[in-house]
Amino acid sequence: MLRINDISYSVEGRPLLAGASAVIPEGHKVGLIGANGAGKTTLFKLIRGELLLDGGDISLPSKARIGGVAQEVPASETSLVDTVLAADTERASLLSEQTEDPNRIAEIQTRLADINAWSAEARASSILKGLGFDDKEQQMPCSDFSGGWRMRVALAAVLFSQPDLLLLDEPTNYLDLEGALWLEAYLAKYPHTVIIISHDRGLLNRAVEGILHLEERNLTFYSGPYDQFARQRAERRAVQAAMAKKQQARKDHMQAFVDRFKAKASKAKQAQSRLKMIEKMDMIAAPEEAAKRVFTFPEPEEMSPPIINIEGGSTGYGDTVVLKKLDLRIDQDDRIALLGKNGQGKSTLSKLLSDRLDLMGGRMNRSTKLRIGYFAQHQVDELFVDETPLQHLQSMRPGVLQSKLRANLAGFGLGPDQAETVVGRLSGGQKARLSLLLATLDAPHMLILDEPTNHLDIESREALVEALTAYTGAVILVSHDMHLLSMVADRLWLVSDGTVKPYDDDLESYRKLLLSSDKPAKAKAAAPKAQKPGRDALLALKAEVRKSEDRVEKLNTMRDKLATKLADPALYEDSKLGEMEVWQKKYAEVMNALDRAEALWMQALEKLEKANAA
C-alpha cells in the first residue's frame, strides 16, 4: 500500500503540493491526471525519493521495489531480448553466481523456480512482441534502433522486471495504436500496483480502476475509470457551486440589512449582530472554471471533388517500393484514420499525400491550388527554441500586423504571456499548439495529422476533437488515441501487406482483432459477436449520420449550381466549347461523388438503426 500523507513541495517558491494526501491500495491500477504543469511528474520523483519533501511523508512496504521508465535504453550491442532479461537483476545475479555448496545450489534453484526464471526468455519475448518487435528484431542490437524504439525497449524492461509499484509517465507517447492497445490489456492484468500518468481516455477507461486527480496542489482519489471520475467531479463541482451561490445570497441579504439600518438607532444592534455574522462566515469558494482550451482552424474555400485521386499508384524510397496497388480517392469532407502496425507504411502514405514523396508508378490527380497542412510528431522538436511563438509567425507572415498574429496565437490557446515566451521554455502542450497553428496557417484543404495529441492534456484533446469536427477540410489522421479516432474519423484505411485498403468494420472491432490476433489484417473474416454499443459509440454513429447528411446536402448544392451553369445557352457557343467541357466534367465528378455520398449516408443510417436495436 502506498501512503501519501500531508505532503508539501515547492519549486522556486511556487507551491506544487500543499497538504496533499492519498492512499493507493496494493494491487490497484490508478491513473494520475491533472493539467499540464500541475506537478504529476514531480510527484513521481517524490515517490521515488529523487526529490526531498518540504513536509509530510510518503511510505511503502519495506523492500517494495519501485520501477519506471526514466530514459531510453543506451545504443549498445546487446540484443533487445537480452537487454530486457537483464532488467531482472535477481535472476541475472542467481544465474551468474558460482558455488559448489550443495545447500546454496539448492537455494538458488528453488529461488529461480519461485521467480519463473526458466520461462523468462519467453515472457521477455512476449512483451517485446506486444510492443512491436518481431522475433528477428528481438535478436538485433539496441544500436540498430532509433531513440523512440529504444524507449519501447526500456518500457519492455521495466514491465518484465515487475516492480511492486510501477510508475509510468505517458508511456503511450512513443507507442503506435497497436502498442497502446496491447499495453492497456497488459496493465489490466499486471499483478502489482500501477500508477500511470496519461491523458488517453481509452487507457484511463479500460486499464485503471481509480483516478488520482492532482488539482490546486491537492490530491483527490476517485474510484472507477475516467468517465466515472468525470461524472463524479462534475456533480461535486455543481454541488459546490450551488452551495457557494446560496451562501453568497445569504451574505448579500444580511449585508443589505446592515447597509440599510446601521445608522438607525432602533435597528443598530441587529445590524451589528448581522455584521459579526458576516465576518464569521467561512465562505465556500465557487469552483473555478478551467481555462477554455481552444483550437481555431481557418476555413478553406470549397473545391470540387475529388481533391486527390490515385489509380494503380506505387511509392517508396530509392528503388524500394513500400506501397503499391494504390487506388485511393479523397474528397474535401473526408475524415480518414490510417490503421496498421508501425513500419507498414502509414508515414510513407502521409508523405505521398502531402507531396513530400513522389509517385513511382500509376497516376495521381490533385486539385489545382490544393493546400495541404502537415503535422508530425518530430515537427514539435524542430521549432526554434530561442524564438517566441510570435517571432515564428512573423517569419512566416512578414508585414502582417502584430495584433492579427496575436489573435492567431490566441485562437490556439497561446495567450499574451506564451506569445512572448521563447519556445524552449514552453510546455510540450504549448509547443504542440504552436506546431498545429503553423500547419494550418494557410487554411489547408486537407490536414494530415500524425500523433497530434502526444503532448496535449485531456481538455486540449477534447478541444481538438471539436475543432476537427467543425473544420471543413479533409483530415488524414494517425493516432494511438482511440477516443480521438472514434470521434473524428468516419472512414478507416488499413495500411498492411504493402498496400492500402478500406477497413469496413469499426474501431472497436479492430481493437478486439488486435488483442486476439497477431495479424489483424488477415483475421478480418472472423466477425466479432455483436454487442450493444456504448454511449461514445452511439454518439460517434450519430455524428457519422450528421456528417453524411451534410455531405449530401453540400453536393446537392454544388450539383444545382453546376446544372444552372450548364443550362446557360451562352456556354454552348463555339467560342466556349472548351469551357463547356470543363463544366461538364465537373458536373460528372459531382454526380459520382453524390452517388457515393448517398451510399455512405444510407450505410451510416443502417449502422445507427442496428445499434439502437441492439
N, C-alpha and C positions, 0 to 999 in steps of 0.2 A: 504494500500500500504506500502510495506517495502522499505525504502530508506537506502542504504549503501553509505555513502559519504566520499570519500578520506580517508579511514581508514588505520591505520598502527598498527602493533603489532609485537613484538619480543619476543623470548623465549631464555633466557640466551645469549642475544646479537645477536642471529641469527634471522633476519627478516623473518617472515612468510607472512606478508601482508605489502605492501608499496604503499600507494596512491590508494587503491582498491575502486572501486565504482560500484554500480549496483542498479537497480530499479526493484522490483518484483511487478507487478500489482496485485491488490486484486483479490482473487479467482483463481490465476494461480497455476498450478501444475508444479513444477520445479525440475529437477534432478541436484544435486550438484556433480560434478565429478572432479577428479584430481588424480595425482599419490599418492601412499601411502606416508604419511608424508608431504603432501603439506600444510596441515592446515585446512582440511574440518571440523573436529570435533571441532577444536579451534574456527572456525568461528561460529559454532552453540553456543558455550559457550559465545562468544562475543555478539551475538544477544540476548541471554537470560539474559545478564548482569552478568554472573558469573565471567567474567574476565573484567579488565579495559583496554580500548583502550589506545595506546600510542598517537594516533592522529586521527582526523576525528570524525564522529558521525554516529550512527545508529538510525533511527526514525521509529516509528509505530504509527498508530492512537491511540489516548488516549483511555484507558480502553480495548485495544486489549489484548486478552488472548493468551499466548504462551504455547504450550504443546509439550511434547516429552517423550520418554521412557528413563528415567535416569538409572533405575536399576530394578531388578526383584521385584515382589510383595513378601512381607515377608511371611514366612511359618506359617500363623495364622490359627485359627479355623474357620474363616469367609468363607462362601461358595464363590465359584467363581463368581456366578451371583451377590451376594451382594457386593463383592469387586468391581466389575465393576460399579454397581449402585452408590456406594459411591463416585465414581470419579466425578460425577456431584454434586459438593458441594452446588450449589444454590438450586437444587431440594431437597437435603437432609436437608438443613437448613430450607427451607419453610415447608417441611413436619413435621419437629420436632418443629416448632415454636408453642408456646402455647399462645392463646389470646382469649379474649371474646369480643373484639371490633368488631362489625359487619362490619365496614368500612375496618378494617385491614383484616378480614376474606375474604371479597370480593376481596381485592387487592391480597391476597395470591392465591385465586382460579383462578383469572384472569391470574396471572403470571404463575401458574402451567399449565394452558391451553396453554399459549403462548409458553412454552418450551416443550410441548408434554410430560408432566410428567406422564400422565396416560398410555402412550404406552412405557414408559421407560424400563420396565422389558422385554417386547417383543423385543425391539431394542437391549438391552444388550445380551439377549439370542441368537439373530440372529448373532451378532458379534462373540460371543464365539463359536457358531456352525461353522461359517466360518473359524475360526482359529483352528478347530479340536476337540472341546469339545462337546460331545453329551449331551442330556438332563440330564442323570443320573450324568455325571461328573460335570455338572454345579452346582449341589447341594452339591457336595463334598467340604470339607475344603481345603484351599490352601496348608496346610501342607501335604496333600496326594500326592502332585506333586513335581517333581524334579525342579531344577533351570531353565532348559530350557523351561519347560512347564509354569513355573510361569512368565517367560519373555513374553510368549504369553498372559497371563492374564494382565500383565502391558500394553501391546500393545492394548489389547481389551479395557482397562480402558480409555486410552487416546483417542482412536477412539470414544468411547462412549461420552466422555465429549465435543467433537467437539470444540477444541480451534480455535480462529480466525487465528492463524498461527501454523501449525502443522510441527514440525521438527522431522524427522525420520532418524536415523543413522543406515544404513544397517539392516533394520528390517527383511529381508528375511533370514538372517544368522541363525535364530533359528526357521525357518518355513520349512515344507516339501513342495513338489511341489504343492500339493492341496492348502495349506495355502497361498503360494506365489501367486498363480493364483487368489485366492479369494481376496487377498489384492490389487492386480493390479486393479481388477474390482471395488473394493470399493473406492480406491483412485481416480479413474477416475470420480466418481460421488460425491466425497466429496465436500460439499458446500462452503468451505473456502480455504484459501491459504495453500499450502503444499510445503515444500522443503524437498527433500529426498536424502540422501547420498546413492548411490548404484553403484555397478559395474555389475548389472544384466541387460544385453542388452534388454531382453524381457520386463522387467518392464519399462526401460527407453524409450522403443519404444511405449508401449501401455498405460502407465498410466500418462505420463507427456506431457506438451505442450511447454516446453522450457528447455534448458540446461544452467546451470551456471557453467562455467569452471574456476577452480582455477589453474593457471599456472604462474610460475615465479613471485609469490607474487601479482598477479593481478587477477581481476575477469572480465570475458567476458561473456555476455549473448547472447545466440543463440536461435532464435525462432525455434520451431519444435522439434520432437523426436530425439533420439540419432543418428540414421542413417543419418538423415539430417544434424545434427551437424558435424558428421564425414566427410561428403562430403564438407560442408562449410569450415571447418577447413583445410582440405587438399587443397582446392582451394586457401584459403588465404595464406597458407604456400608456395604453389607453386608460387603465385604472388610475395610474399616477397622474395623468393629465387631468382627469375628471376630478380627482381629489384636490389637486392644486387649484383648479378653477373654482371649485366650491369654497375652498378656504379663502381664496382671494376675494370672492364675492362677500363673504362674512366680514373680512377685514375692511373692505371698502364700505360696507354698511355701517360698521362701528366708527370708521374714520369720518363718515358723513355726519354722524350724530355728534362726534366731538367738535368738528368744524362748525356745526350749526349752533351748539348750545354751550360751548366752553366759556363764553362771555356772559351767559345768563345765570344770575345768582341761583335761581331755583333749580337749575339743571347742572350747575358746575360740578357738583360732587359726582353725579352719574357720568358726566363727561370725563372726569379724571379717572374714574374706575375703568371706563372703556379704553382710555388711553393706555393704562397699565396693562390691560389685557392684550392690547395690540403689541406692546413692547415684549410681552412674554410669549407671544405666539411663535412656535417653531415652524417656520414656513416650509411647506412641501415644494420642492423645486419642480417645475414643469419639465418634462423630458425635452432635451434639446433636439431639434430636428437635425439629422445628419446633413451635411452639405451635399446638395444635389450633384451627383456625378453626371456629367453630360458629354455627349459627342454630337456634333452638328455637322453632318456631311453635306457639302454643297450639291445642288440638284443639277444633273446633266440634262442637256436637251435630248428629246426623244429621237431615236434613229429607227429606220426601217429594219425589220428582222430579215435574216439573222445578222448579228454583228460579227460572228465568226462561224465559218463553216469549213470543216476539214473532211476530205474524201480520200481514203486509201493512204493516209499520211504515215510517215515514219520519221523518227528523230532520235538523236543521241549525241555522242561526243566523239569527234575524230572519225574513225572508221567503225566505231562500235555503236550498233543500233540498240537503243534501250527500249523504245516503244515503237510498235508497228501496227498495221491494220487499223489505223485510227479513222473512225467515221463519226465525227462529233459535230454537234450544232449547238450554238449558244445564242439565245435571244437576250435582249436587254433586261427583261424582267425575270430571268432565271436566278435561282438560288441553289447552287450545286455544292455538295460536300464530296470531297475526294477521300475515299476509303482505301485501305491497303497497307500492308506492312512497310516499314522503313526499308529503303533500298529497292522497292518495286517500281519507282518512277514518278511518285507524286510531285516531287520538286522539279523533275525533268519536264513534266507536263505543264507545270506552272510557268516555267521559263519559256516554253514554247508559246503558250498563250499570251505571255507578256512581252513577246518579241525579243526575249533575251537569248533565244536559241532558234536556229534555222531549221526548216523542214528539210529532211534528207530525201524524201520521196513523197509522191502524192501531190494533192493540191490543197491549198488553204486560201480562202477568200475572206478578207476583212472589210468591214465598212470603212469607207473613206472618212478621214478625220476622227477615227476611233481613238479615244483617250483611255489609257489603262493605268490604274493605280496599283502599286505592288508593295505589300508589306511582308517582310520575312523576319524571323527571329534575329538574325545576325545584324539587321539594319539598326536595331536599338544600340548595338555596341559600336556602330560606325558613325554615330553622332559626334560632333566636335565638342570634346569635354570642356574646353576652355572658352566656349562661346555660349551665350544665353539663347533661349528659345527665340527671343525677339530678333537677335542677330542672324539666326538660322533663316527666319522668314525674310529678313531684309536682303540677304544674299540671293534669295530666290525671287523676290519681288522688289527689285530696286526701283525707287521712285514712288512706291505706294505709300500713302500716308500712314504714319506710325499708329494712329488711332484705329485704322482699319485692321492693321496687323494684330494689334492687341485684342480687337474684337474676335479675330480668327482664333487666337490662342484661348480666349475665354470660352469660345464655342467648343473647345476640347478640354475644359476644366482646368486650364492653366491661367490662374489669376494674375494680378499685377505683381505679386511677390515672385511667383515662379517665372514670369516673363523676364525678370531681371536677374535671375539666378543662373550661374553657369551650369551647364549640363552635368558636369562632374559632381555637383552637389545635389542633383535632383534624385528622387527615389526611382526605383525601377518602373513603377506605375506611371510616373510623370514622364519618364523618357519614352515609354511605350505610347503615351498620348501624343507626344510631340512627333514621333515617327508616323503615327496614324494620320496626324494633321498634314504632314509633308506628303504622304502618299495620296491624300485626297484633295490637295490644294487646287488642282486643275479641274475639279468636278469630273472625275473619270466616268466613262460609260460602263466600265467594268472594273471591279475591285477584287484583286487576288490577295487573300489573307492567309498567311502561313503561321499558325500558332499565335494569334493576336492577343490571347488572354494570359500569356505566361506571367506577366508582371502585374496583372490587374486584380484588385480585390473584388469581392462578390458584388458590391454595389456598382462598381465600374463595369463588370461583366454584364449586369442587367441593363445598364445604360447602353452598352454596345449592342445588345440584342434589340433594344428599342430603336437605336439609330439605324441598324441594318434593315429592320423591318420597314422603316419609313423611307429608306433610300430607294431611289427609282432606277438605279443601275443594276447590272448583273453582279452577282457575288460568287466567287470561287473560293471555297473555304477548306482549309486543312487545320484540324484541331483535335486535341485529345479530350476536349471539354464536351461531353455528351449532351449536356443541357443546352449549350450554345448551338450545337449541330441540330438538335431536335427542334429548337425554337426558330431557327433561321432557314435551314435547308428544306427545300421541297423536292429536290432531286438528288439521287445518290449515284455516284460513279465509282466503280471498283477498279482500282489500278492493280493489275495482277497478271502474272504469266506473260509479261511483255506487251500488254495491250490495255485498253480502257473500255469497259462495258458498263451499261446501266445496271444498277443493283435494284431489283424490283421490290424486295422486302423492305421493312422499316429498320430503323436503327436498333430497336430492342431485339429484333431477330438477329441482326448482325452481331450484337453483343453476346447473345447466347451461343451463336455459332463459334465465335472466337474462344469462348470459355470451354466449349465442348469438343473443339477440333483444332488440330494444329494447322489445318489447311481450310480456312473458311470459304475460300473461293470455290473449292470443289465439293463442299458439303452443302451447297445451296439447295440441292434437290430434297434434302430432308427438312421438310417444313415443320417449324415448331408448333406445338399444340397451342391453339388459340386461347388466350386468357383475356379476362375483362381488363381493358386498358385503364391506366391510372389517370388522375386529373391532368397531369402535364401532357400525356399522350393525347387526350381528348382536345385540350387547348391547341396542341400542335395541328391536329386534324382540322379543327375549325379554322385555324389560321391558313391552312393549305387551301381550304374551300374558298375563303375570302380572297386569297391571292389569285386563285384560278379564275374566280368570277371577275376580279378587277382586270386580269389579263385579257379575258374575252371582251370585256367592255371596251378596253383601250383599242384592241384590234378591230372591233366593230366600228369604232370612231374613225380609225385610220382608213378602213375599207370605204366608209361613206365619203370621206374626203377625197380619196382616190377615184371613187366612182363619179363624183361630181366633176373632178378634173377631166376624167376620160369622156364625160358627156359633153364637153365643150367642143362645138364643131370646129372652132379655130385650130384645135390641136391636130386636125386631120388634113390641114393644108400641106401641100407638097414641101414647103419650106420647113415644116415642123415634124416631118416623119420620124427623124432620129429621136426627137424629144418624145414623141408618142410611144415609140418602142421602149424607152426608159420607163415611162409611167406604166405601161402595160406589164413590164417585168416586175416593177414594184408591187403592182396590184396582185400579180400571181404569187409573189412571195408572201404578201399579207394574207391571202386566202389560204395558202398552205399553212402558215403559222396559226391562222384562225381554226382550221380543222384540227390541228394538233392541240391547241389550247382548249378547245371544246372537249376533246377526248380526255385530256388531263383533268378538266373540271368534272366530267362525269365519273372518272376514277376516284377523285377526291370525295365526291358526294357518296359514292358507293362505300368507300372506306369508312366514312363518318357514320353512315347508316348501320354498317356491320358492327362498328364499335359501340354505338348506342344500344344495339340489340343484344350485344354480348352479355 
